[in-house]
């Protein structure tokens, strides 16, 4: 059986790629999800948008590039994060 080009050489390899991307997306959301909406889709690729609504979408070719772009954006202008109710300032 022949697999389509770009899909990996087997379904197992394609599944491993999806799993790695899902893990990378989960890690980005865990670290930055409070300040950014983060996703990956066929239209924008890897993307993030500030939750305070400032600026446009941040896009990147892979999860590492997106992580660095978020760090750069946050360094220039930190996104306010809400404190849990009852927390000490």
Helices and strands as residue ranges (DSSP letters): H 11-32, E 36-41, E 45-50, E 58-60, H 63-76
